[in-house]
Amino acid sequence: ILSGKPTLVADQTGSGKTLAYLLPLLQRALSTPKTKTPGTPKILILAPTAELADQIRDVCQKISTTVPFSTMVVTASGKFETSIRDQIRRIQRTPIDVLISTPGRISTILRTRNSGLDLRSQLQAVVLDEVDILLVDETFGPQLRTVSEAVPNLQQTQFVFVTATLPDQIVQTVQQEFPNVVQ
């Protein structure tokens, strides 16, 4: 992950996968100059549920007590639920290092005119947490396409695919899109 290659991470629930991908991504992201531009995350983490997004944010908060970086969660429900208008205002006003979202909420924000979310200028990595669910559940397909269209150069952005279960279908799908993925 630290080398910037597309990576597929699989291990059982509770094994520390979030730390395993987050620490090297943060090390890379924070070694570049800190941006003061609102709405330009360096790391985008997509989770299928607001509950998982909240869990990822909790891990970020624990790390950020010793390593300063900013985290924002934008979901339609969960612990950090606010209206989409409030979330867009926060995006427009807040510098963000790590943005955590569900595919539905982030795609809605990306389709909103003048949302202030810019995935073109600073984004270094996109994480698909629970990729087995995100790629199998057909409702996420259009939402993930909206996100991929907002990422300027898929070859220059690192993709990290995380899962507790690793069906062959998921491995094949990821390898088709990212032939040099490290597993």
C-alpha positions as CSV (number, residue, x, y, z in Angstrom):
1,I,0.0,0.0,0.0
2,L,2.8,2.4,0.9
3,S,4.3,1.9,-2.6
4,G,1.1,3.3,-4.2
5,K,0.1,0.2,-6.1
6,P,-3.5,-0.9,-6.3
7,T,-4.0,-3.4,-3.5
8,L,-6.5,-6.1,-2.5
9,V,-6.6,-6.6,1.3
10,A,-8.5,-9.6,2.7
11,D,-8.7,-10.9,6.3
12,Q,-11.2,-11.8,8.8
13,T,-13.4,-9.3,10.6
14,G,-11.7,-7.8,13.6
15,S,-8.2,-8.4,12.3
16,G,-7.2,-4.8,11.9
17,K,-7.7,-4.2,8.2
18,T,-8.7,-0.6,8.7
19,L,-5.4,0.2,10.4
20,A,-3.6,-1.9,7.8
21,Y,-4.7,0.3,4.9
22,L,-5.1,3.6,6.8
23,L,-1.7,3.9,8.3
24,P,0.3,3.6,5.0
25,L,-2.2,5.8,3.1
26,L,-1.9,8.5,5.8
27,Q,1.9,8.2,5.7
28,R,1.9,8.9,2.0
29,A,-0.8,11.6,2.1
30,L,0.7,13.5,5.0
31,S,4.1,13.5,3.5
32,T,2.8,15.9,0.8
33,P,2.1,19.5,1.7
34,K,-1.0,20.0,3.8
35,T,-3.8,21.7,1.8
36,K,-5.9,24.5,3.2
37,T,-8.3,24.2,0.3
38,P,-11.8,23.1,1.5
39,G,-13.4,20.1,-0.1
40,T,-10.2,18.5,-1.5
41,P,-9.6,15.2,0.3
42,K,-6.4,13.2,-0.2
43,I,-8.1,9.9,0.8
44,L,-11.6,8.8,0.0
45,I,-13.0,5.8,1.8
46,L,-16.3,4.3,0.6
47,A,-18.2,1.9,2.8
48,P,-21.5,0.2,2.0
49,T,-23.2,1.3,5.3
50,A,-23.2,4.3,7.6
51,E,-22.3,2.1,10.5
52,L,-19.1,1.0,8.9
53,A,-18.3,4.6,7.9
54,D,-18.7,5.5,11.6
55,Q,-16.4,2.7,12.7
56,I,-13.7,3.9,10.2
57,R,-14.1,7.4,11.5
58,D,-13.6,6.2,15.0
59,V,-10.3,4.6,14.0
60,C,-9.3,7.9,12.2
61,Q,-10.1,9.9,15.4
62,K,-7.9,7.6,17.5
63,I,-5.0,8.0,15.1
64,S,-5.5,11.8,14.8
65,T,-4.8,12.3,18.5
66,T,-1.1,11.7,17.7
67,V,-0.9,12.4,14.0
68,P,-2.8,15.6,13.1
69,F,-5.2,15.2,10.1
70,S,-8.8,16.0,9.4
71,T,-11.6,13.5,8.8
72,M,-15.1,14.0,7.7
73,V,-18.0,11.5,7.3
74,V,-20.9,12.2,4.9
75,T,-23.7,9.6,5.1
76,A,-27.4,9.7,5.1
77,S,-27.7,8.1,8.5
78,G,-25.4,7.0,11.4
79,K,-23.7,8.8,14.3
80,F,-22.7,11.8,12.2
81,E,-25.9,12.2,10.3
82,T,-26.8,15.8,9.2
83,S,-28.7,17.0,6.3
84,I,-27.1,16.9,2.9
85,R,-27.2,20.7,2.8
86,D,-25.2,20.9,6.1
87,Q,-22.7,18.3,4.8
88,I,-22.2,20.3,1.6
89,R,-21.6,23.4,3.6
90,R,-19.0,21.6,5.7
91,I,-17.3,20.3,2.5
92,Q,-17.2,23.9,1.1
93,R,-15.7,25.3,4.3
94,T,-13.5,22.6,5.7
95,P,-10.1,21.3,4.6
96,I,-10.3,17.5,4.6
97,D,-7.6,14.9,4.5
98,V,-9.8,11.8,4.8
99,L,-13.4,11.7,3.5
100,I,-15.5,8.7,4.5
101,S,-18.8,8.1,2.8
102,T,-21.3,5.7,1.5
103,P,-21.5,5.5,-2.3
104,G,-25.1,6.8,-2.4
105,R,-24.3,10.0,-0.4
106,I,-21.0,10.8,-2.2
107,S,-22.6,10.3,-5.6
108,T,-25.5,12.6,-4.7
109,I,-23.0,15.3,-3.5
110,L,-20.9,14.9,-6.7
111,R,-24.0,15.4,-8.8
112,T,-25.0,18.5,-6.9
113,R,-23.9,21.7,-8.6
114,N,-21.4,23.8,-6.7
115,S,-21.1,21.2,-3.9
116,G,-17.5,22.2,-3.3
117,L,-16.2,18.6,-3.4
118,D,-13.2,18.3,-5.6
119,L,-11.7,14.8,-6.2
120,R,-9.4,16.1,-9.0
121,S,-6.8,18.2,-7.4
122,Q,-5.6,16.4,-4.2
123,L,-7.0,12.9,-4.2
124,Q,-4.3,10.2,-3.9
125,A,-6.3,7.1,-2.9
126,V,-9.7,5.6,-3.0
127,V,-10.6,2.8,-0.6
128,L,-13.5,0.4,-1.2
129,D,-14.1,-1.1,2.2
130,E,-16.2,-4.3,2.1
131,V,-15.6,-4.4,-1.7
132,D,-17.3,-7.8,-1.8
133,I,-20.6,-6.0,-1.0
134,L,-19.9,-2.9,-3.0
135,L,-19.3,-4.9,-6.2
136,V,-21.9,-7.6,-5.8
137,D,-24.9,-5.4,-4.8
138,E,-26.1,-3.9,-8.1
139,T,-27.5,-0.8,-6.4
140,F,-23.9,0.4,-5.8
141,G,-22.9,0.1,-9.5
142,P,-24.2,3.5,-10.8
143,Q,-23.0,5.3,-7.6
144,L,-19.5,3.9,-8.0
145,R,-19.5,4.9,-11.6
146,T,-20.3,8.5,-10.6
147,V,-17.3,8.5,-8.2
148,S,-15.0,7.0,-10.8
149,E,-16.0,9.7,-13.3
150,A,-15.1,12.3,-10.7
151,V,-11.6,10.9,-10.2
152,P,-9.4,12.5,-12.9
153,N,-6.9,9.8,-13.6
154,L,-7.7,6.3,-12.5
155,Q,-4.1,5.3,-13.2
156,Q,-2.6,7.9,-11.0
157,T,-5.0,7.3,-8.1
158,Q,-4.3,4.4,-5.8
159,F,-7.2,2.0,-5.3
160,V,-7.4,-0.2,-2.2
161,F,-10.0,-3.0,-2.1
162,V,-10.7,-4.3,1.4
163,T,-12.8,-7.3,2.3
164,A,-13.4,-9.9,5.0
165,T,-14.4,-12.5,2.4
166,L,-12.7,-12.9,-0.9
167,P,-14.9,-14.6,-3.5
168,D,-13.2,-15.6,-6.8
169,Q,-15.7,-13.3,-8.6
170,I,-14.5,-10.3,-6.7
171,V,-10.8,-11.1,-7.4
172,Q,-11.5,-11.5,-11.1
173,T,-13.5,-8.3,-11.3
174,V,-10.8,-6.3,-9.5
175,Q,-8.0,-7.9,-11.7
176,Q,-9.9,-7.0,-14.9
177,E,-9.9,-3.3,-13.9
178,F,-6.5,-3.3,-12.2
179,P,-4.4,-6.0,-13.8
180,N,-1.4,-5.1,-11.6
181,V,-3.3,-5.3,-8.3
182,V,-1.3,-6.7,-5.4
183,Q,-3.2,-9.2,-3.3
